[in-house]
Amino acid sequence: MQGSSRMKDTQQVIIKTFDKSRMTETRRDRRSREIEILSLVCTVPHVMRLIAAVEDEDNYYTILTACPGASVPNGAGTASGLYAVMN
């Protein structure tokens, strides 16, 4: 697991889900770069925070803090993922 495990009980999060069977090598590389960049900018104000990057047998999951007022697809941004906003 990558990212911070510190999360408030009532914090809204974005969960990006990527189906491993549908991801090309290029998309996997982009996801890895995104996680690397989010890990580096964790102290920059007004940027989504990486909470965790995990995977199971079928999917990759990237869990981010939600930014108030931002749209999920625009803020989380790739066309290959599914998004869920959870409280």
JOFENUR-V151166 format. One record per residue. N is the residue number from 1. PSI is psi in degrees with one decimal (none if undefined). Layout:
n=N psi=PSI
n=N psi=PSI
//
This chain:
n=1 psi=132.9
n=2 psi=154.9
n=3 psi=-172.7
n=4 psi=137.4
n=5 psi=-1.0
n=6 psi=117.5
n=7 psi=135.7
n=8 psi=150.2
n=9 psi=-29.6
n=10 psi=11.5
n=11 psi=134.1
n=12 psi=134.6
n=13 psi=160.4
n=14 psi=130.2
n=15 psi=114.5
n=16 psi=125.8
n=17 psi=130.5
n=18 psi=122.7
n=19 psi=115.9
n=20 psi=-36.9
n=21 psi=-19.1
n=22 psi=-0.9
n=23 psi=130.8
n=24 psi=169.6
n=25 psi=-37.5
n=26 psi=-43.9
n=27 psi=-36.6
n=28 psi=-41.9
n=29 psi=-41.9
n=30 psi=-41.1
n=31 psi=-43.7
n=32 psi=-42.3
n=33 psi=-42.5
n=34 psi=-45.7
n=35 psi=-41.8
n=36 psi=-45.5
n=37 psi=-45.7
n=38 psi=-33.5
n=39 psi=-34.6
n=40 psi=-30.8
n=41 psi=21.7
n=42 psi=-16.9
n=43 psi=1.5
n=44 psi=127.3
n=45 psi=149.5
n=46 psi=25.9
n=47 psi=137.7
n=48 psi=141.8
n=49 psi=137.0
n=50 psi=120.5
n=51 psi=-45.2
n=52 psi=152.5
n=53 psi=112.1
n=54 psi=169.2
n=55 psi=156.9
n=56 psi=-166.0
n=57 psi=-33.9
n=58 psi=-24.8
n=59 psi=157.4
n=60 psi=143.5
n=61 psi=132.1
n=62 psi=120.5
n=63 psi=122.2
n=64 psi=155.5
n=65 psi=146.7
n=66 psi=143.9
n=67 psi=120.2
n=68 psi=133.8
n=69 psi=-6.4
n=70 psi=147.2
n=71 psi=145.0
n=72 psi=-54.0
n=73 psi=-38.2
n=74 psi=-39.8
n=75 psi=-31.8
n=76 psi=-17.9
n=77 psi=57.0
n=78 psi=153.2
n=79 psi=-13.7
n=80 psi=-3.8
n=81 psi=161.9
n=82 psi=144.7
n=83 psi=144.6
n=84 psi=134.0
n=85 psi=125.7
n=86 psi=145.1
n=87 psi=none
//
